[in-house]
Amino acid sequence: MEPIPFLKLDMKKEPQIIILSGGVGPERDVSLRSGQALFDSLSQSYSARLHDMRDKNLPESLSADSDVIFPIIHGEFGEDGELQELLDAGGFEYCGSDASSSRLCMNKSLTKTRVAQEGVRIPRGFDFNNPQELNVDELLSMLGDELIIKPTDQGSSVSLFITSGKRQLEERLLNLEPGNWLIEKRVFGREVTIGVLNNDPLGVVEVIPVGGVYDFDRKYTPGSTEYRFPAIIDPETEMEIKEFALKAYQSCGCRDFARVDFIICDDGHAHFLEINTLPGLTQTSLLPKSASSSGYNFDQLTKKLVMPAVDRFMMLSADDAPCAA
């Protein structure tokens, strides 16, 4: 009897990892640092290439047949879904949340509405476009004297303003350009953040800005912020933060990884602030700190970050491959 021929899958080889960093927004320099750190780490395990994005066009050298894309552009043209739409149109597998989830999470107001529907606690507030149309007395009556104003669709605390009382609010609104803005009651307490990795909440990190609010400058100026990881919090509060983080992540349709920010009030209750779908990934960034609290070093973390997209790429390759006798 002749042997029965076996079926052979003509599968693709493991993909090259293309890291897209830089971008055109105000967080370009931060993105470049994240991209370099990712490249240095991933190139130990994968064939990797780092590309500096200077406009809103995909590099012509990319190939959906051989490349998995790791976009690490923070804010504009990175977390707003625009880049993901281009990648989807090109048939690419890529790391992180898809276009619709990225668009949603980039809009802080829409995100808070979505997560509040899942029972996640949020500060009270609302969005607006024209500062001159706001009634200051009504604002103070609804939200109190201590307020925060920030763009609904920018990251890294770009253009974050704090006001206390009527006079400061009037002055700030007078000098505020029309745009997509969110104003909300300032919630006082401990600022914390937590990573979510493939539906698994990581460790809680406490962020302690020295002498002020955790704005853009304090995020990226050495020595201006202290960190405790893991954060020293009671088990009940930690459990609530992890539960809220996972609800926020899942209700907004995130995938692969994200970082979720909260404030813990004096009563121990956590209030959701925002989701970062492409958080900073230098070795000193907050997501690596959260991961280290769960036992991952930086190189282990980067492998975990890229693995789901590589798996999707390999699965698609297997599905599309012809069988030969």
N, C-alpha and C positions, 0 to 999 in steps of 0.2 A: 504494500500500500504506500502510495506516495505521501510524503509529509504534507500536512495542511499549511499553506503559507499564512504567516501572521500579518496582521495589519500594522502599518507603520505610520505614525503621525509625523508629518513634515513640519515640526514646530519651530517657531522662531527662537533665536538665541536670546539670552537675557538682554534686556534693553540697555541702551546708554541713558544715563540720567543727565538731563539738560536743566541747569539751574538758571532761571531768569531772575535777575536782580536789577536794582537801580530804579528805573521808571522815571516818570515826569513830575511826580508830586513832591510836596515838601518833605517827605520822609525818604527821599532818594538815598542820602548818605547812610542812613540807618539800614536800608535795604541792601546796599552794597556790602556793608559789614556782615549782615546775616548771610548773604550769598557766599562770601568768601569763607565764612566758618562752615557752612554746609558743604562747600566744595572740598575743603581740607579734610572734612570728616568722611564724606561719602566716597571720595576717590580712593580710600583705603579698601573699599569693598566692591565698588562698581567702577565701570568706565564712566567718568563724569566729565562734564564740560560746563564752564561758567560763562554766561553771556550778560553783558551790560546793556540793558534796554534803555535806549535814549529817545525813543518815540513810541507811538502806539501801533506798531507793526511787528508781526512775528518775524523772526529771522528766516530768511529763505533757505537756510541750510537744514532746517528741521525736517524730520521725516516721521510720520505717524507709524511707519512700519518698523522703525528701529529705536525710537526715542520715547522715553517717559519724561514728562515735563514737571519740574518742581518750581512753581512760581513762588517767589519770596519777595514780591513787591508790596510794600505796606501802603495802605490808603488808596489814593487815586490810581486807577488802572491796575489794580492788584486785588484789592478786597471788595471792589464795587461790582464785580461780575463781568466787566467789560473784557478783560483778558480771558476769562474763562469761556466767554461766548466765542471768541476767536479760536480758542483751542478746541472747543466742541465742533465748530464749523470745519476745522481741519482734521477732525477724526482722531485727535490725540487723547491718550490717557494721561492724566495729570494728578498731582498730589493735592489734597485739600478739598474743600467744599466746592460744589458745582456753582454754575452761574446764578441760579435763582436763590440759593441759600446765601451766596456771597452778597448779592444785592440787598437781600433782606437784612442781614446782619450789619451791613454798612450803614443802614439807616437806624440810628439809635431809637427814634420814636416808634417806628414800626416794630422793631425788635421787642421793645418793652411791652407793646400792646400784645404781641404774640405770646411772650413768656408769662405775662400776667394771666392770660387765659388758662394757663396750666397751674395756677396757684402760686407762682413765684412772686415774692414780695418786691415791689418796685417803688422808687420815690415818686411823689406826685408831680406832674408837670404837663406841658403841652408844647407843640411846635408852632413856629410862626415864620413868616417871610419878611414882612415889612415892619421894622422896629418902631417906626413913627405911628403906626396904627394901634399900638398897644396902649391900654389904659393902666397906668402905673398903680393907681389906687386899687383897682380891681385885682391886679396881680398880687399886690402885697396882702390883700384881704384873703385871697385864695391860697397862697403858697407860703405866706410869712415873710419876715424881713430878710432872712438869709437865703440867697438864691445862687444858682449856678447857671450860666449861659454858655452853650457850646454848639458847634455845628452838628447837625444831625448826621452828616455823611463824611466826616473826616476822622482820621485815627490819631493815636499818640497824643491826645489832649491838645491838638493844634487849636489855637484861638479859644482857649478855655478861660472864662472870666467869672470872677466871684464878686457879688455885690452884697452890701449890708445896709439896709435901710433905703428910704425913698430917694435921697439925694444921690447916692452912688448908682442906683438903678437908672435914674433919669440921665445921669451923665453917660453911663455906658450905652444906653439905648440911643442917645443923641449921636454918639460916635460910631455906632454899629452900622455896617453896610447891609443893605438888603441881601437876603440869601436864605438858605435852609438852616434854621436855628431851632434849638431846643432850650427851653427855660424850665427849670425844675427846682423844687424845694431842696435846699442843701441838707443832706443827711450827715450828721456828725458821727464819727466812730472810727473804727480801725479799717483801713483799706487792705483787702486781701484779694488774691487771685488764685485760680486753680486751672490746671490743664486737664483736658479730656482727650484721651487717646483711644480711638476705636471703641467708643462707648464706655470707656473705663476712666472714671475720675481719678486723678493723680493726687499729689500732696498739696496742701494749702500753704501758700506763701503770704506772709504779711509784708506790706510795703509801708515803710516809715519815712516819709519825706522830711528832711531836716528843715524845720522852721517854716513849713508852708504846705501847699497843695501839690499833689503829684501831677505836675503839668509837663509839657514837652521838655523844658530845660532840665527839670529835676530827673526826668527819666534818663536823659542822656549825658548829664554832667557828672563825671566821677566824684564821689564823695558827698553828693547832695541828697542821697537817699540811702537808707539802711534797709536791710532785708532780714527777715527771720524765716528760715525754711528747714523743717516744717514749722508753721506758726504754732504758737502756744495758745491753744483754745480748748474749751471744754468739749468732751466727746459729742454732746448733743448738738452744739453749734457746728462742729465739723461735719456731722452727719447731715445736717440741714443744708450746708453749703454744697456738699457733694450731691445731694438729692436735687437741689435747685440747679446746679451746674449741668447735670445730666438731662434734666427736663428742658432747660434752655437749649442745650445742644441738639437734642432730638426734635423738639418742637419747631426749631428753625431749620431743620433739614440738613444739619452739618454732617460732614463725613470725615474720616481719617483722623483729624485732630483739630483742636481749637483751644483758646484760653478764655476763661470767663471771669469777669471782675465783679466784686461785691464790696459793700461796706457793712461792717458789723456794728450795730448800735450798742449803747450801753446796756440795753435790756437783753442783749444776746441775739437779737433778731437780725438776720442778714437781708440786705436789700441789693437786688441785682442792678448792675450798672451797664454792662455791655459785653458782647462777644467779639473776640478778635479771631477771625478765621485764618489769617496769615500773621501770627504773632512773631515778634523778633526772635531770631535763632542764633545769636552769638552765644558763646559759652557762658556769658554772664546775664543773659536775658531771663525773663520771668518763666517762660515755659520750661527751659532746661532746669531752672531751680525747682519748679514743681515736680518735674520728672525725677530729679535727684532725690527728692523726699520720698519717692516710691521705689528707689533702688536702681534707677537708670543713670549711667554716666552719659556724657554727651554723645559719644559714638554709638552707644546702644540706642539712644533716643533717635538719632537721625535714621538709623536702619528701620526702626519701628515706624517712623513718619513716612518713609518712602515705600515700605513693604506693601500696603494695600493697593497703591497704584501699579506697582510691578505685578502683583497678583492679578489685577484686572487686565493688564496688558498680556500676560501669559495665558490667561483663560480665554481671552478673545482670540489669541493666536491659535490656541488649540481648537476652538470652535470653528475657525475659518480654514484650518489646514485641511488639505485633501488627504484622503486615505489611499494608500497604494498597496497592491498585493505583492 
